Amino acid sequence: MFDLVIRNGTVIDGSGAPRRVADVAVDAGRIAAVGPRLGTGRRDIDADGLIVTPGFVDIHTHYDGQATWDPFVTPSSWHGVTTTVFGNCGVGFAPVRPGQSPYLVNLMEGVEDIPGTVLAEGVKFDWESFPDYLDALAAMSRSVDVAAQLPHGALRFYVMGDRGADHAEAPTEREIEEMARLTEQALRAGALGFTTSRTTKHKAKDGRFTPSLSACEAELLGIAQGMKRAGRGVLQVNSDFGPGEFEALSAAAALAGRPLSCLLVQVDAQPTLWRETLDQIHAVRQTGRAANAQVGSRPIGVLMGLETTVHPFVAHPAWLELRKLTPAQRYRRLATDTELRRRLIEEEAPSGPRAVMAASFHKMFVVGERPDYEPDANDSIAAIARRSGRPPRAVALDALMAHDGKGLLMLPFENYAYGSLDVVHEMLTDPATVLGVADGGAHVGVICDASSPTSLLALWGRDRRRGPKLALEFLVAKQTHGTAEAYGLRDRGLLAPGHKADINVIDFNALALERPEVIYDLPAGGRRLIQRATGYRHTFNAGIETVSNDELTGELPGRLVRGAQTVM
């Protein structure tokens, strides 16, 4: 008798093979069999009319802090994700010397928009080395499996002290040797990779660039020596890919003999640069070396509301007068004070980066009850304003005041330079790409793309109207086997005997995303954006049900994943 049998479901097994109606049997946390009319189970689930997939593997998250206090790792666990990988983009919380944690908090707050007060209260920093950090993660059970990578910023600061926070400071030969030693140590202890950031978009809260921005060739190659000695791990990079950048990173990966994984998005200022980078990745792959591009499945959507980090009035003097009020008090003022509303609409705000973004009404859209991730320019705030003969700021303010002041706007920040998802379609279907731009746990006041696994299936597999759809078999493989394989997690991502019994049972017809919302459940009362989904009948981690009918069950079978995994 099996522990669990999921019967008569439409099995999409993660391999890309055609779907088939079959049973999936589970024993001792592993897939025991997949096929017709399997034996009885201690628990049977009738999946007739439902799709059965592997659990989703999200390799690009920033739960470095949240995973130490939140056993449910939301929002990801609401969206079929059963494995998350964090420590991306060169930021994280180990290694760290006693008393040095404020800088790492400052860096994470600036780069990933996680409030410093939240991190200062929520993260205990009762570790020093990276192996110590892994042990701390391993001591806590969760609804999902977690895995961590060694971040360049923390490593550099640990070895070089305050000098390491300045990207222009070069390490000594001895310091490079120490970085290499600690990299080898972290990988042997179970880090899935080493990550670095070389983009000017990444700054600490105090305005300093990320410590790894211009790390010299000697430093990169020294760290690569540590990876080579360990013989394991992925080199994950986030870069602006200016002249010579890809070559330097590729050389480090070549010396290490390890896979290179590059974050890839379309930016408005250089809308074709992503193709150049992808061509370089293809050139590396043609030499027989492992390399991929981590891509998203929808626009990087900046969410704007009266309680979020950015919105059209955030720098307006009239709004700044309200900053000491609670959200409820601000809403009441806006609802009753016509003069205040007039000032917000008619008076100009100071210029600056936030003001420029806030005035991009031609790329700003109202978020409906069922969010549209490929909005048409004819539905923008600017287009609505033209049709109605009203100022764009008036249209935007009305949208934000909806739902008792909980209304949201979305500004597609990246991956949407041409106003459609055609570029994303190219990225998704390229054989050199893996899914990896969701940023779960990060940008908590502006972005909620951790829900991307849900929109991946619903949008591309069913709902897209402005271009071709993609087969569910392809989409499931991209979010399961493809992401797992990229990090050597060969024990998951497939519904096949011997693989880990991480499983989703999904009502595909009902699969949908709800409107995002702001809640205040982080440590120190911190806010974050969350987004729920419908359609997840069951999610299992190692054969234990963690989600039932879209709600967490409270079960915590998730464990720390140390290094690459093989099928038992």
SEVOMAR-89280 format. One record per residue (C-alpha): x negated, y, z negated; residue in one letter. Coordinates in Angstrom, 1 decimal, padded with zeros to 4 digits. Layout:
BEGIN
       X       Y       Z  resn
       X       Y       Z     a
...
END
This chain:
BEGIN
       X       Y       Z  resn
   000.0   000.0   000.0     m
  -001.3   003.5   000.9     f
  -001.3   006.4  -001.4     d
   000.6   008.5   001.2     l
   002.1   008.0   004.6     v
   003.3   010.9   006.8     i
   005.6   009.2   009.2     r
   006.8   010.0   012.8     n
   005.1   013.4   013.0     g
   003.7   014.9   016.2     t
   000.0   014.4   015.5     v
  -002.4   017.0   016.8     i
  -005.6   015.5   015.5     d
  -008.1   018.3   015.9     g
  -010.1   016.6   018.7     s
  -008.3   018.4   021.5     g
  -006.7   015.1   022.6     a
  -003.0   015.2   023.7     p
  -000.4   015.2   020.9     r
   001.3   012.0   020.0     r
   004.0   010.7   017.7     v
   002.3   008.7   015.0     a
   002.0   008.0   011.3     d
  -000.9   009.2   009.2     v
  -001.9   007.1   006.2     a
  -004.0   008.3   003.3     v
  -005.9   006.4   000.6     d
  -008.3   007.6  -002.1     a
  -008.4   011.1  -000.6     g
  -009.3   010.0   002.9     r
  -007.5   009.3   006.2     i
  -007.0   005.5   006.2     a
  -005.2   005.1   009.5     a
  -003.5   007.0   012.3     v
  -001.1   005.1   014.5     g
   002.5   003.8   014.9     p
   004.5   002.1   012.2     r
   001.9   002.0   009.5     l
   002.5   000.2   006.2     g
   004.3   001.6   003.1     t
   003.0   004.4   000.9     g
   003.5   005.3  -002.7     r
   004.8   008.5  -001.2     r
   006.4   008.7   002.2     d
   007.0   011.9   004.1     i
   009.3   012.1   007.1     d
   007.6   014.4   009.6     a
   010.0   013.8   012.5     d
   010.1   017.1   014.5     g
   007.1   018.5   012.7     l
   003.5   018.8   013.8     i
   000.7   017.2   011.7     v
  -002.7   018.8   011.9     t
  -006.0   018.7   010.0     p
  -006.4   021.3   007.3     g
  -007.8   024.6   008.7     f
  -011.4   025.4   008.1     v
  -012.2   029.2   007.8     d
  -015.9   029.8   008.1     i
  -015.9   033.6   007.7     h
  -014.6   034.8   004.4     t
  -015.8   036.9   001.5     h
  -014.4   035.1  -001.5     y
  -017.8   035.3  -003.2     d
  -016.2   037.0  -006.2     g
  -012.6   036.0  -006.0     q
  -013.5   032.3  -006.0     a
  -014.9   032.7  -009.5     t
  -011.6   033.9  -010.9     w
  -008.8   032.8  -008.6     d
  -008.2   029.1  -008.4     p
  -005.7   029.5  -005.6     f
  -007.9   031.6  -003.2     v
  -005.0   033.4  -001.7     t
  -004.1   034.5   000.9     p
  -006.0   031.8   002.7     s
  -004.3   028.9   000.9     s
  -000.9   030.1   002.1     w
  -002.0   029.7   005.7     h
  -003.0   026.0   005.9     g
  -006.6   026.7   005.1     v
  -008.2   023.9   003.1     t
  -011.9   024.9   003.3     t
  -013.4   028.4   003.1     t
  -017.0   029.5   003.6     v
  -018.2   032.7   002.2     f
  -021.5   034.6   001.6     g
  -021.2   036.0   005.2     n
  -022.8   039.2   006.6     c
  -025.7   039.3   004.2     g
  -023.6   040.3   001.1     v
  -022.9   038.2  -002.0     g
  -023.7   037.8  -005.7     f
  -026.8   035.5  -005.9     a
  -029.6   035.5  -006.6     p
  -029.3   038.2  -009.2     v
  -031.5   039.3  -012.1     r
  -030.0   040.3  -015.4     p
  -028.9   043.9  -015.3     g
  -029.1   044.0  -011.4     q
  -025.5   043.1  -010.7     s
  -024.2   046.7  -010.4     p
  -026.1   047.2  -007.1     y
  -024.6   044.0  -005.7     l
  -021.2   045.2  -006.7     v
  -021.9   048.6  -005.1     n
  -023.0   046.9  -001.9     l
  -020.0   044.5  -001.7     m
  -017.6   047.4  -002.5     e
  -019.0   049.5   000.3     g
  -019.4   046.7   003.0     v
  -016.3   044.7   002.3     e
  -013.9   047.2   000.6     d
  -013.5   045.2  -002.6     i
  -013.1   047.7  -005.5     p
  -016.1   047.9  -007.9     g
  -013.8   047.9  -010.9     t
  -012.3   044.6  -009.8     v
  -015.7   043.0  -009.2     l
  -017.2   044.4  -012.4     a
  -014.4   042.9  -014.5     e
  -013.7   039.7  -012.5     g
  -017.2   038.4  -011.7     v
  -019.1   037.3  -014.9     k
  -022.6   037.1  -013.3     f
  -023.5   034.3  -015.7     d
  -026.0   032.9  -013.2     w
  -029.4   034.1  -011.8     e
  -030.6   031.8  -009.1     s
  -028.5   030.7  -006.1     f
  -028.4   027.1  -007.4     p
  -027.1   028.5  -010.7     d
  -024.3   030.3  -008.7     y
  -023.4   027.1  -006.9     l
  -023.2   025.3  -010.3     d
  -020.8   028.1  -011.5     a
  -018.7   027.6  -008.4     l
  -018.7   023.8  -008.9     a
  -017.5   024.1  -012.5     a
  -014.1   025.5  -011.4     m
  -011.4   023.6  -009.5     s
  -009.3   025.3  -006.8     r
  -006.6   024.6  -004.3     s
  -009.1   024.7  -001.5     v
  -012.7   023.6  -001.0     d
  -015.3   026.4  -001.0     v
  -018.8   026.6   000.3     a
  -021.3   029.4   000.0     a
  -024.2   030.9   002.0     q
  -027.3   032.8   000.8     l
  -027.0   036.5   001.6     p
  -030.0   038.5   002.8     h
  -029.0   041.6   000.8     g
  -029.0   039.9  -002.6     a
  -032.1   037.9  -001.8     l
  -034.0   041.1  -000.7     r
  -033.0   043.0  -003.8     f
  -033.8   040.1  -006.1     y
  -037.4   039.8  -004.7     v
  -038.2   043.4  -004.1     m
  -036.2   045.2  -006.8     g
  -035.1   048.7  -006.0     d
  -037.4   048.8  -003.0     r
  -035.3   046.0  -001.5     g
  -032.2   048.2  -001.4     a
  -033.9   050.5   001.1     d
  -033.8   048.8   004.5     h
  -036.8   050.9   005.6     a
  -039.1   049.4   002.9     e
  -041.2   046.5   004.2     a
  -041.8   043.6   001.9     p
  -045.4   042.4   001.1     t
  -046.7   039.1   002.4     e
  -046.2   037.7  -001.1     r
  -042.6   038.9  -001.2     e
  -041.9   037.4   002.1     i
  -043.3   034.1   000.9     e
  -041.0   034.3  -002.2     e
  -038.0   035.0   000.0     m
  -038.8   031.9   002.1     a
  -039.2   029.8  -001.1     r
  -035.9   030.9  -002.5     l
  -034.2   030.4   000.9     t
  -035.4   026.8   001.0     e
  -034.3   026.3  -002.7     q
  -030.8   027.6  -001.9     a
  -030.4   025.4   001.1     l
  -031.6   022.3  -000.6     r
  -029.1   023.1  -003.5     a
  -026.2   023.2  -001.0     g
  -026.0   026.6   000.6     a
  -024.5   026.2   004.1     l
  -026.6   028.9   005.6     g
  -028.5   032.1   005.4     f
  -026.7   035.3   006.4     t
  -027.9   038.8   007.4     t
  -026.4   042.1   008.5     s
  -028.0   044.4   011.0     r
  -025.1   046.8   011.7     t
  -024.8   050.5   010.8     t
  -021.1   049.9   010.0     k
  -022.3   048.2   006.7     h
  -023.1   050.6   003.9     k
  -023.1   050.4   000.1     a
  -020.5   052.4  -001.7     k
  -023.2   055.0  -002.5     d
  -023.7   055.5   001.3     g
  -027.0   053.6   001.7     r
  -027.2   051.2   004.6     f
  -027.2   047.5   004.0     t
  -030.7   046.4   002.8     p
  -031.2   044.0   005.7     s
  -030.4   046.6   008.5     l
  -033.9   046.9   009.9     s
  -035.7   044.0   008.3     a
  -038.9   043.5   010.2     c
  -039.8   040.6   012.3     e
  -042.3   039.3   009.7     a
  -039.5   039.2   007.1     e
  -037.0   037.4   009.4     l
  -039.6   034.9   010.5     l
  -040.8   034.3   007.0     g
  -037.2   033.5   005.9     i
  -036.9   031.3   009.0     a
  -039.9   029.3   007.7     q
  -037.9   028.6   004.5     g
  -035.0   027.3   006.6     m
  -037.4   025.2   008.6     k
  -038.8   023.6   005.5     r
  -035.4   022.9   004.2     a
  -034.3   021.5   007.6     g
  -030.7   022.6   007.1     r
  -028.4   025.5   007.2     g
  -027.0   028.0   009.8     v
  -028.4   031.5   010.5     l
  -025.3   033.7   010.5     q
  -025.7   037.3   011.7     v
  -023.6   040.5   012.0     n
  -025.4   042.9   014.2     s
  -024.8   046.0   016.5     d
  -027.0   044.1   019.0     f
  -028.9   047.1   020.1     g
  -032.1   046.7   022.3     p
  -034.2   043.8   021.1     g
  -031.9   042.7   018.3     e
  -030.6   039.5   019.8     f
  -034.1   038.5   020.8     e
  -035.4   039.0   017.2     a
  -032.6   037.0   015.7     l
  -032.8   034.3   018.3     s
  -036.6   034.0   017.6     a
  -035.9   033.5   013.9     a
  -033.4   030.8   014.6     a
  -035.8   029.1   017.0     a
  -038.6   029.1   014.5     l
  -036.2   027.7   011.8     a
  -034.9   025.1   014.3     g
  -031.4   025.9   013.0     r
  -028.1   027.0   014.7     p
  -027.5   030.7   015.3     l
  -024.0   032.1   014.7     s
  -023.3   035.7   015.7     c
  -020.2   037.7   014.8     l
  -018.7   039.0   018.1     l
  -016.0   041.6   018.4     v
  -015.1   044.2   021.1     q
  -015.7   047.7   020.0     v
  -014.1   050.7   021.6     d
  -017.3   052.7   022.0     a
  -019.0   049.8   024.0     q
  -016.1   047.7   025.2     p
  -018.2   045.4   027.4     t
  -021.2   044.8   025.0     l
  -019.6   041.6   023.6     w
  -020.0   040.0   027.1     r
  -023.7   040.8   027.1     e
  -024.1   039.2   023.8     t
  -022.1   036.2   024.8     l
  -024.3   035.8   027.9     d
  -027.3   035.8   025.7     q
  -025.8   033.1   023.5     i
  -025.1   031.0   026.6     h
  -028.7   031.4   027.6     a
  -029.8   030.1   024.3     v
  -027.5   027.1   024.6     r
  -028.8   026.3   028.0     q
  -032.2   025.7   026.5     t
  -030.7   023.0   024.3     g
  -030.6   025.1   021.1     r
  -027.5   025.4   019.0     a
  -025.8   028.9   019.1     a
  -022.3   030.2   018.9     n
  -020.3   033.4   018.6     a
  -017.8   033.8   015.8     q
  -014.7   035.5   017.3     v
  -011.2   036.5   016.1     g
  -007.8   035.5   017.5     s
  -006.1   038.9   017.2     r
  -007.0   042.6   016.8     p
  -008.9   043.6   013.7     i
  -005.9   045.4   012.4     g
  -006.3   048.3   009.9     v
  -003.1   048.5   007.9     l
  -002.0   051.9   006.8     m
   000.5   052.5   004.0     g
   001.1   055.0   001.2     l
  -000.8   052.6  -001.1     e
  -003.6   051.5   001.2     t
  -007.1   052.9   001.5     t
  -006.5   054.7   004.8     v
  -003.3   056.3   006.2     h
  -002.6   059.4   008.4     p
  -002.4   061.7   005.4     f
  -005.2   060.4   003.2     v
  -007.4   063.5   003.7     a
  -004.6   066.0   003.8     h
  -004.8   068.6   001.0     p
  -001.1   068.1   000.2     a
  -001.6   064.4  -000.3     w
  -004.7   064.9  -002.4     l
  -002.5   066.9  -004.8     e
  -000.6   063.6  -005.5     l
  -003.6   061.3  -006.1     r
  -003.1   061.2  -009.9     k
   000.5   060.0  -009.6     l
   001.5   056.4  -009.5     t
   002.8   055.0  -006.2     p
   006.4   055.1  -007.5     a
   006.0   058.7  -008.5     q
   004.4   059.7  -005.2     r
   007.3   058.1  -003.3     y
   009.9   060.0  -005.4     r
   008.1   063.2  -004.7     r
   007.9   062.5  -001.0     l
   011.6   061.5  -000.9     a
   012.8   064.6  -002.7     t
   010.3   067.4  -001.9     d
   011.1   068.7   001.6     t
   008.3   071.4   001.4     e
   005.7   068.7   000.6     l
   006.9   066.7   003.7     r
   006.8   069.9   005.8     r
   003.2   070.6   004.8     r
   002.1   067.0   005.5     l
   003.6   067.2   009.0     i
   002.8   070.7   010.0     e
  -000.5   071.6   008.3     e
  -003.8   070.3   009.7     e
  -006.1   068.1   007.6     a
  -009.9   068.5   007.4     p
  -011.9   066.7   010.1     s
  -014.0   063.6   009.3     g
  -014.1   059.9   010.1     p
  -011.0   059.1   008.1     r
  -009.2   062.0   009.7     a
  -010.1   060.9   013.2     v
  -008.8   057.4   012.5     m
  -005.7   058.7   010.9     a
  -004.9   060.8   013.9     a
  -005.2   058.0   016.4     s
  -001.4   057.9   016.9     f
  -001.8   056.5   020.5     h
  -003.1   053.3   018.9     k
  -001.0   053.2   015.8     m
   002.1   050.9   015.6     f
   004.9   050.3   013.1     v
   004.6   046.9   011.4     v
   007.9   045.1   011.5     g
   009.3   042.3   009.5     e
   007.7   039.9   012.0     r
   004.4   041.7   012.8     p
   003.4   042.0   016.5     d
  -000.3   041.4   017.0     y
  -000.2   042.4   020.7     e
   001.7   045.7   020.6     p
   002.4   047.7   023.7     d
   001.2   051.3   024.0     a
   004.8   052.3   024.8     n
   005.7   051.4   021.2     d
   002.9   053.5   019.6     s
   003.6   056.3   017.2     i
   002.5   058.7   019.9     a
   004.9   057.2   022.4     a
   007.8   057.2   020.0     i
   007.0   060.9   019.2     a
   007.1   061.9   022.8     r
   010.4   060.2   023.5     r
   012.0   061.7   020.4     s
   010.5   065.1   020.7     g
   009.1   065.0   017.2     r
   005.5   065.4   015.9     p
   003.6   062.2   015.6     p
   002.9   062.9   011.9     r
   006.7   063.1   011.3     a
   007.3   059.7   013.0     v
   004.4   058.2   011.0     a
   005.6   059.6   007.7     l
   009.1   058.2   008.2     d
   007.6   054.7   009.0     a
   005.5   054.8   005.8     l
   008.5   055.9   003.7     m
   010.5   052.9   004.9     a
   011.1   050.0   002.6     h
   011.1   052.3  -000.5     d
   007.6   053.6   000.5     g
   006.2   050.2   001.4     k
   006.2   050.7   005.1     g
   003.1   050.0   007.1     l
   001.4   051.0   010.3     l
  -001.3   049.0   012.1     m
  -004.2   050.5   013.9     l
  -006.0   047.8   016.1     p
  -009.5   048.8   015.2     f
  -011.5   046.3   017.2     e
  -010.7   043.6   019.9     n
  -008.1   046.0   021.5     y
  -010.0   048.6   023.6     a
  -007.8   047.9   026.6     y
  -004.4   047.6   024.7     g
  -003.9   043.9   025.1     s
  -005.3   040.6   024.0     l
  -006.8   039.6   027.3     d
  -010.3   040.1   026.0     v
  -009.5   037.9   023.0     v
  -008.2   035.3   025.4     h
  -011.6   035.3   027.1     e
  -013.4   035.0   023.8     m
  -011.1   032.2   022.5     l
  -011.5   030.1   025.6     t
  -015.2   030.4   025.9     d
  -017.0   027.1   025.0     p
  -019.7   029.0   023.1     a
  -017.2   030.5   020.6     t
  -015.8   029.4   017.2     v
  -013.2   031.1   015.1     l
  -014.7   033.3   012.4     g
  -013.6   036.9   012.0     v
  -010.8   036.6   009.5     a
  -012.7   038.1   006.5     d
  -010.4   036.6   003.8     g
  -011.0   038.2   000.5     g
  -012.5   041.4   002.0     a
  -011.3   044.8   003.0     h
  -008.5   044.3   000.6     v
  -007.1   047.8   001.0     g
  -007.1   048.0   004.8     v
  -007.0   044.5   006.4     i
  -005.2   041.3   005.8     c
  -006.6   039.0   008.6     d
  -006.9   036.0   006.4     a
  -003.5   035.1   007.9     s
  -005.1   034.5   011.3     s
  -004.8   030.7   011.3     p
  -001.0   031.2   011.2     t
  -000.9   033.8   014.0     s
  -003.3   031.7   016.0     l
  -000.8   029.0   016.4     l
   002.4   031.1   016.4     a
   001.2   033.8   018.8     l
  -001.0   031.9   021.2     w
   000.9   028.6   021.1     g
   004.5   030.0   021.3     r
   005.2   033.7   021.1     d
   002.8   035.5   023.5     r
   004.7   037.5   026.1     r
   002.0   039.7   027.7     r
  -000.3   037.0   029.1     g
  -001.0   033.3   029.1     p
  -000.5   031.1   026.1     k
  -002.8   028.3   025.0     l
  -002.1   024.7   024.2     a
  -001.6   023.8   020.6     l
  -004.1   020.9   021.0     e
  -006.8   023.5   021.9     f
  -005.8   025.9   019.2     l
  -005.8   023.3   016.4     v
  -009.1   022.0   017.5     a
  -010.6   025.5   017.5     k
  -009.5   026.1   013.9     q
  -010.4   022.6   012.6     t
  -012.9   020.5   014.3     h
  -014.6   023.4   016.0     g
  -015.2   025.5   012.8     t
  -016.1   022.4   010.7     a
  -018.6   021.2   013.3     e
  -020.3   024.7   013.4     a
  -021.4   024.2   009.8     y
  -022.0   020.5   009.9     g
  -018.9   019.6   008.0     l
  -018.3   016.4   009.9     r
  -016.2   014.9   007.2     d
  -013.2   017.1   007.9     r
  -011.4   018.9   010.8     g
  -010.1   015.6   012.3     l
  -007.2   013.3   011.6     l
  -009.3   010.1   012.0     a
  -010.1   007.2   009.6     p
  -012.8   008.0   007.1     g
  -012.3   011.8   007.3     h
  -011.2   013.8   004.3     k
  -007.4   013.9   004.0     a
  -007.0   017.6   004.4     d
  -003.7   017.8   006.3     i
  -001.0   020.3   007.3     n
   002.6   019.3   008.1     v
   004.1   022.3   009.9     i
   007.6   023.2   011.1     d
   006.2   024.9   014.3     f
   009.6   026.4   015.2     n
   009.7   028.1   011.8     a
   006.0   029.1   011.7     l
   005.8   032.9   011.3     a
   004.1   035.6   009.4     l
   005.9   037.9   007.0     e
   005.2   041.6   006.8     r
   002.0   042.3   004.7     p
   002.5   044.0   001.3     e
   000.4   045.6  -001.3     v
   000.2   044.0  -004.7     i
  -001.7   044.7  -007.9     y
  -002.9   041.3  -009.2     d
  -006.7   041.6  -009.0     l
  -008.8   042.0  -012.2     p
  -008.5   045.5  -013.7     a
  -005.1   045.8  -012.0     g
  -006.8   046.2  -008.6     g
  -004.7   046.3  -005.5     r
  -004.9   044.2  -002.4     r
  -003.0   043.5   000.8     l
  -001.5   040.0   001.1     i
   000.6   038.3   003.7     q
   002.8   035.2   003.3     r
   003.9   032.7   005.9     a
   006.8   030.4   006.6     t
   006.7   027.0   008.2     g
   004.2   025.1   006.0     y
   006.2   022.2   004.8     r
   003.1   020.5   003.2     h
  -000.6   021.1   002.9     t
  -002.8   018.4   001.4     f
  -006.4   018.7   000.2     n
  -008.0   015.3  -000.3     a
  -004.5   013.8  -000.2     g
  -003.2   016.0  -003.0     i
  -000.4   018.4  -002.1     e
  -001.3   022.0  -002.6     t
   001.5   023.7  -000.7     v
   005.1   022.6  -000.5     s
   007.7   024.5   001.6     n
   005.4   027.6   001.7     d
   004.7   027.7  -002.1     e
   001.6   026.6  -004.0     l
   002.2   023.5  -006.1     t
  -000.4   024.4  -008.7     g
  -002.5   021.4  -007.9     e
  -006.3   022.1  -007.8     l
  -008.1   019.3  -005.9     p
  -010.5   021.7  -004.2     g
  -014.3   021.3  -004.8     r
  -017.5   023.0  -004.0     l
  -019.0   021.7  -000.7     v
  -022.8   021.4  -000.9     r
  -024.5   021.4   002.5     g
  -023.6   019.4   005.6     a
  -021.2   016.5   005.2     q
  -020.8   013.2   006.9     t
  -017.9   010.8   007.3     v
  -017.7   008.2   004.5     m
END
